[in-house]
């Protein structure tokens, strides 16, 4: 705990007035009227008010000195972290030539009367490559493969799998060219149904061949119900899709494979058939970041003095993989300057600058007076009158970028043949910039850590520095705690709830990029021999079944929605818990506290029943009823399908 800063003078307005009146009694006893209506007392109050303002400014001196000390040890405010997500561009129709979505393409949310649109920018180029059907093969799990392209081209009904389908049977669809990150439309026509299978949950999986083997494709839409009826199938092909040789034939392959049926899931009794198949590319998906690109911004003119500062017009500056590039005009054109973390190693001829991304301030090298009285220049100084510009930077970041799925629907950049744009999943990772109060608390910890991970607090601090998009970080001993050299770091990403206030379970899993960034950052700072595991926590699902009785003047429908929202908010790994800062790691859940959450709702007359069940968020299976749900120290609670029934009088 930091030591409290003393008040240099703790007197306040009323104390100053009372003290002045006591002096009046001593120095001017003939002044007997001390009421507020007396003109002299009015002057005393005016001077007391002015003195109180001076004391307030005087008491700010310790804070200023503290912040100056933080600046001395190199503590700067963390800039806001931008949210990231995937954006899908849908074409108006299949094209004969590739459609390129260049890096820097901007999409945004709908602009409203009160709020501006949230702008996202694509990170890399996306090529939507046309692909058509060139190969079609049946590969049974046991038996010889067969070529199906000719009979399907002639319109004959052809069995997709062997006569009695078995796990491992597959249908291989060969395309004319690889289509990585693209959306592929398969238009199928069939006459005979795959008897025995449930069209709502067929035991099939679509895959694409990549350089590392078969990778699962995301199915956007399947109107065929597992090839049970005519319809369209839209697949999102993963990156790395490549051509290969299957059964002696060269193509860019997609595969429909039969998998083992789960409990209660029926399997195919006979093979479905296909008599027509048309393949085309209708879209593509690319990563985007919550930022707006500003290019060629003039930030001022050089004065020819050391330590000059410039400020960009649109702070904060988003940290990007591409280094920030500042240019200074000269007779030979624009000369680039390089960003550095400090000027300690900069020579007088080095074109270096530092940037404070939160405020958007760019600083040139200073001149420091040495012990012998001479000045040493750290970094070059541009000539007086030279124009200074930033070639390109990205402005954005913050929690405002954690938009829900399908919120990005406006294409700000004009691209031919693109009709619709959307984000099929929510954007995550947006975190607001660090405040001065938070930096004050972090300063002593950073000074003690010295950029080395020794204690649990050191690991958590350094992990937050490496990945500001992590909402929660917890360091624990690995295993059962007996291994003194093992550290288990649990990471929860910053995600936004959907329109109903709920967080999809899959969004709570941090990306591989975030985990790899944290691991690489800590690997350079951990002690020799310390073993580190960076992973998401274990999420223990919980289902609450409650029965409430509403007051006479309360709508049962509205109360039910409020009760469900309260349960999802309280049992939330990011914003729930008793203090509203996220459910504590390893804290058990009691049915009694859930009862209290519901009873405190306005409009609830009485809570008749509260039942609590452990649940698996992946499979949805529910366990036996419990009154207390214990969590391991590496676990967090997750709300899974609460059920509330409200009875009216």
N, C-alpha and C positions, 0 to 999 in steps of 0.2 A: 504494500500500500504506500503511495507517495506521501511524503511529509506535507502537512497543510501549510500553505503559504500564509505568513502573518499579515495582518492589516497594519500598515504603517501609522494610520490614525483611524480609530474605529468610532469616532464621534459622528453622530447623525444630526439632521436638521433640528429636531426638537431639543436635543442635548445642547446644541450651540445656542439656541434661543434662551434656554433656561440658564445657561452659564452667563450669558450677557446680562440677563435680568439680575443675577446675583451680584455682578460687578456694579450694576446701577445702585443697588442697596448700599454697597460699600463706598462707592465714589461720589454718588449724587443722591444722598438720602432724601433731599427735598423733592425728588421725582417720585411721586407716590402712585401715579396712575399707570399701572402696567397692563391695562386691558388692550385687546387687539385693535380697538378703535382709536387708540392714541397714535398720533403721527410718528412719534419716536419709536414705538414698538413696531410699527409698520416698517420703518427703516431697518430696525434690528432684524426682522424676518427676511427682508430683502438681502441684507449682507450675509445672514446665515444660509440662505439658499445658494448664494454665490460661493460661499466657503465650502458648502457640502459638495458642490460640483468639483471644486478644486481637490478636495480630499478623495473623491471618487477617482479622479485621474491620477492622483498620487498613488493610490492603492493598486493601480494597474501596472506600476513599475515592476513588482515581482513577476507578474505574468509575462511582461515584455522580456525581462531578463531570462526567464525560463525558456521562452520561445527562441531567444537568441542562442541559448545554450543548445537547444535541439538542432538549430541550424548549424551550429559549430560542429556537432558530431555527425552531421550529414543526414539528419532525419527530414525527409520531405514528404509532403502529402501524397498518398497513393492516388493516382488518377482514377476516374471511373472506368470500370471494365465494361466493354461492349458485349451485348448479347449476340449470340451466334445461332444460326439455324439454316436449314436447307430451304431453298425456294425453287419451285417447279414452274417452268415455262411451258405452256401448252400451245401447240401450233393450231392454226385454223384448219389445217388439213395436211395430209402426207405430202412431202416435197421431194422433188427429184434430186436436188442438190443440198449439201449440208447447210444448215442455218447456224450461224455462230453468234452466241451471246457473249459479247466481250466483257472482260473484267472491268469493274467499275459501273456496270449497269445498275441503276437505282430503281428500287421498288419501295412502296410505302403503304401505310394503312390509309383508310378513308379519312379525309379531312372533315372536321365538324365545325360548328359555329364557334365552339369554345376552345378546341384543341387542334393544333397543327398535326399533320401526318407524321408518323414515326418512320424515318427513312432508313432503309437497309441498302447496302452496296455489295454486289457480288465480288468474291475474292479472286476467282480465277476465270479463265475463258471456258465456255461450254460449247461444244460442237454437237449439234443434234444431227447425227449422221443417218441418212436414209438406209434402210435395210429391208430386204424382201426375202421371201422364202426360196431357198435353193435346194435344201435337203430335208427329208422327213424319214425317220427310221424308227422301227419298233425294236426295243432291246429287252427281251424277257429276262427275268432273273435266272431261268434255266432254259436253255435251248438256243437255237440259232437266231440272230437278228434278221430283220426283213426290211426291205426298202419299200416305203409307202407313198413315195412322191407320185409315181405314175398313176396308180389307181385313184388317188385323191384328186389328181389333176383331171381325170376322166369323170369325176363325180360319182364314183362307186363307194358305197358304204364299206369302210375298212376298220377292222378291229384295232383298237389302240394298244391293248395289252393281249397277253395270251388268253386262250379260251377260258381257263379258270385263273383269274388274276391272283397274283401272289406279291408279297412284299418284295420290293426291289425291281418290279417291272417298270419300264420307263419308255417314254415317247420323246425322241430327240428331234428338235426343230432347228435346222441349220439356216443361218442368215447369210446374206451376201457379204456383210462386213460387220466387224465388231461395233457395238453400240454402247460403250460405257457411259454410265450416268444418264441414260436415255429411258424414256417411257415407250414401251412397245405395245402395240395393239394387235391382238390375235382375234380374227373374226372366224368363228367356227360354226359349222352346220352339221347336225347329226340327226339321225332318225331313230336309232335304237337307244333306249335308256340303259344306264349301268345299274341293273336291277340289284337291290339290296342296300345301296348306299344312301345316306342321308344327304340331300343336296346342300343343306345348311352347314354341314361339317364333313366334307369328304376327306378321306385319309390320303391326301396328295400334297405335294410340295413342288413349287417351281424353282428351278436352279439355273444358274448361268456358269459357263466354264470361264474361269480366270486363270492366271498364271499359276496360282497356288492350288488349283483344283476346283471342285464344284462349290459355288457360293449361293446361298438362298436369295431369291428375288422377293421383293415386297410386292404383294398382290394388291393393286389399287381397286380393282373391280373384277368380279367373276360372275357373269350373268349365266354361265352354263351350269352352275351347281355341280362342279366336278365332272364336266362333259356329259351331263344328263339331258341337256336340251340345247338348242341353238342359242348362240349369244356371243358376247365379246368378253375377252379377258385382257386386262391392262396390267402389264408388269413393269416394275421399275428395276432396270438392270443395274447391278452394282458396278463400281469402278473396277478397272482391270479386266473387263471382258475382252477376250482375245480369241483368235482363231486357233483351231487345233484339229487333229485328225482323230475321228471316231469311226471305227469300223472301216477304215481305209478311205474315208471321205473327208475332205477338207472343208470346213465351214466355221462360222462363229456360232457356237451351239447354245441353245436353251434346252432345258430338260424338264419334263413332267414325270415325277417319280412317285410310286406308291410307297407309303410308309405304314408302319404298324399302327393299327387302330388302338385308340385309348379305351379306357373302361366306358362302356355305354355308347361307343361309337361304332356303327355298323360298317362292314367292309363290303367290297364289290363281290356280288355273286356271279356276275358275268361281265365281260369287257364292254365298255361303251364303244361306240363307233364314231367315225368322222368321215364326211364325204366332201367337205370343202374347208380350206384353210387359207386365209389371206393375212399376211403379216406386213405391218408398216410401222414406222417410227413417228410418234405424234407429240413428243415433248422431251424434256430433259430437266434434270435437277442439279443445282450447283449450290455451294456453300455461300452464305451471305453474312455480313457483319453489320451491326447497328452503327452506322457511321455515314456521313455525307462527305463526299470528296470535294475539296477546294484546291484548285490549281492556279499557279501563277499569281499568287497574292503578294503585292508589294507591301512590305511592313515598315518602310521608312528609309531615311537616308543616314549614312554614316557621318559622324561628327569628327572622326579622326582621333578619338580619345579612347583609352582603355576602359574595359568594363561596361561598354554601352549595352543597353537593354532594349529589346523590341518585343512587342506583344502582337500576336496574331488576332485577327478580327473575330474568329469563331472558336474560342476555347470551349471545352478542353480538347487536347490533341490525343487521339486514340493511338495507343501503342500498337505498332504494326510490324509485320515481318520485314517490310521494306524500310530501310533507315530514312529518317527525316533528312531532307536535302535543302540546305540554305545556299543561296547563290548571291554573289556580289558582282555588280556590273563593273566592267573595266574596258579598256580599249580593245581587248580581244574578245569581247562578248561577256557572257555570264560565267563566272568562275565558281565552281562548287566548293563549299566548306563542309567539314565533317563533324558529326556529333560525337562528343566524348562525355564520359561520366564525371571527369574532374580535370582541372588544368594543371595538376601537379607535375605531369611529365611533358607538358606542352612547351615547345621552344618558341622564341619570338617570331619565327617564320612559319609556324604551323597554323594552318587555317582551321581553327577549331572553334566550336561553340557548345554551350550546354543549353538544355531545354527543360523547363518545368512544365510538364504536360497538363497539370490541373489548371493553372492560370494561363497557359499558352505563352509564357515568357521565355524569350531566347536571349541568352547572355553571352557576350564575347569575353575574351580573356582579360584579366585584370593586370595591373602593374602593382607590384608589392615592394615596399622599401626594405632593403636588406640591412644587416647589422652595421655595415660600413657606411650607410647613408645613401647608397646607390639604389636605383630602381631597376627591378628585374621584370621584364614583360613576359607573361605566361600566355602564349598564343598571339597570333598576328592581329594587327589593327587595320581595318580597311581605310582607304584614303578618304579624306573628308569630302562630302558631297556625293559619294558613291551610293547608288541605289541598292537596296537589299530586298530580296524577295525569297519566298518559300515556294519551291517548284510545285510541291504537292503535299498535302496532309489531309488527314481524315478527322472530322469533328463529330463527336457523339459519345455514346456510352451512357451507362446508368441503368437503374431499374426500369425506366420507361421502355426500354427495348425488349423486356420479357413479355412479348405479345403472345396471345393465344393462337392456336392453330387456325389457319385460314383468315387471319387478320390482315396479312399483307396481300392486297388485291389490286393495287394501283401501280401501273407500269409508268414510271417517270421518264424513262428513256425510250425513244421511238425505235422499235426493232421490227422489220418486215416479217410478216407471216405469224407473229405471236398474237394470239387472241386473248388468252387468259393467263394470269400469273397468280400463284397462291403458295402459301407455306403449309404443307400437309402436316407438319408437327409444330409445336410451340417453340419459340425462340427462348433460349436459356443462357444463363451466365452473366446477365447484366447486373452490375453492382454500382451503387453510387460512390462517388469519390469520398476519400477519408476527410473527416472534419478535424478542426484544430484540437477539439477536446479528445478525440480518439488518438491523435498523434501524441498528445501529452501523456496518455497512458502507455503508449507503445514505446516512447523514448527510453525510459529506464530499462525496459525489457531488451530493447535492441542494444543498448549500451552494455548490458550484462552478457548478452549472447555473443556479441562481436562477430556476427556472421558465421557462427559455429553452432551446430545442433548437438547439444549435450542433454539438456533436460527436456521433458515433455513440452513445456512452454516454448522452448527454442524451436522444436520441430513444428509446432503449430504456427508460430510466428513466421518462420521461413517459408512454410507451405502457403500461407496467405500472401506473402510477398510474391511468390512464384506464380500463383493462380488467384488473382483477385476475384475471379468468377466463382470461387468456392464459397458457399454461404456458411458452412460449418466445417471445422476441422478438429479432429480429436486424436491425440496420440496416446496409445496404450501399449503395455508390454505385449509382445507377441506370444501366442500360445496360451498356456495357463499361468504365465507370469514367472515361471521358474527360470526361463532363459533371460539372463540379465543383459545379453547383447542383442536382443531382438526388439524391434519397434514396429508396431502395427499402426498405420496412419489411416484413419477413416475420413473420407471426404464426401460431403453432401453438396451438390451443385445448387446454385441459386436459380430457382425456377419460379414461374408465376402460375397461380391457379387459373383454371379455365373460368368461363363465364358463370358457372355454378359455385365457384369457390373451392373446387376440388383439384387435386394435383394427380395427374395420371401416374401410375406406378413406374412406367418405363422412363419418365422424365427425371426420376430421382437417382438414376444411375449416371454417374459422371462419365464424360466421354473419355475414350482412350487417350486422346490428345492431352486432356487436362491431367490425367493420372501420370502420363509419361513426362509431362513438363515438371510436375512436382517431384517425381522420382529423380529426374536428372538434376534438378536444382539441389535437392537434399543429398544426393550421392556425392557431390563435391564438398559438402560441409559436415557430413557425419563423421564420427570418430572411426579410426581404422578398426575393422573387425565387427563393427555394428551392422547388423542385418536389418534391412528395411523392407516392409511390405506396404504398398499404397493401394488401397481398394475402397469400394463403397461399404457402408455398414450393412449389417443384416437387418432387414425390415420385417418386423413381426406384425402381421395383419391382425386387426381386431374388428369384429362386427358387433354392433350394439342393436339389440331388439328392444324397443321401448313402447310402452302404452301410456298415453297421457289423457287427462281429462281437461277440456278447455272451459274457460269461463263463459258465461252466457253471452257476453258482448264480443267474443273473439271468434274469428273465422277459423274453422278447423283446417282448411286448406293452407291458409297463411301460416298458422301455427306449426303445421307439419313441416313446411319448408324452413321455417326459422329453427325448429328443433334439429333437423338434419344439418343445416348450416352450422349450428353451434357445435354439434358433435364432430363434424369434419374440421372445424376451426380449432377445437380443443385438442383433438388427437392428431395434430399436425406435426410432422418432424421438423418443419422450418419455422412456423409461427405459432405453434400450440404450446401446451404445457401450462403450469400454474402462473408463470411470469410472462407468457406470450412471446418468448424469444426462442421457441423451439422445444420440442419434447426432450428432456434430459436423457443422455445416453444411460441405458441400463435401469431407468426408473420404472418400477412396476405400475400397472394400471389397476385401480380399484373401482369396483362397481359403485361404491358409495360416492366417489367424486363425480362419476358420470351422472349419478342421480342428482347431485347438487347442481351440475351444469344445466340440466333440464328444468329443475325446480325454479331456478332463478330467472327463467324466461318470462317476460311479460305476457300475460294471457293464460298461463298455466295455473289451473286450480289445484291439481294434485297429480303427482306421478304415480300411477298405479303399479307399474312393473318396469324393471330394468334387467335385462338379461345380456350377458356378455360372452362372446365366443371367440377363441383364437381362430384365425383364418390364414390361408396361404394366398398371398396376392397373385401368384403366378397361376395356380390351378383353380383357385376359388373354393377349395374344399374347406369346410368348417369343422372345427373340433368340438369337443364336449364343452358344455356350459361351465364357466368358472366365475368366481367372485373376485379373484385376484389373478392378474396375468403378469407373471414374472418375466423380465427381460434380462438377457445376458448383458454384460458390460459393454459389448460392442454392438448392441442392437438399439434400434429406434422403433417406435410404434408407427403404424400406418393404418389409416381408416379404410375399411373395405366393406362397401355395400351395407351401410346402416339402414335399418328398417324401423320406421316410427309410425305408430297408429294413434290417431287422435279421435277421441270420443266426445260428442257434444251432448249437452243435457237434453 
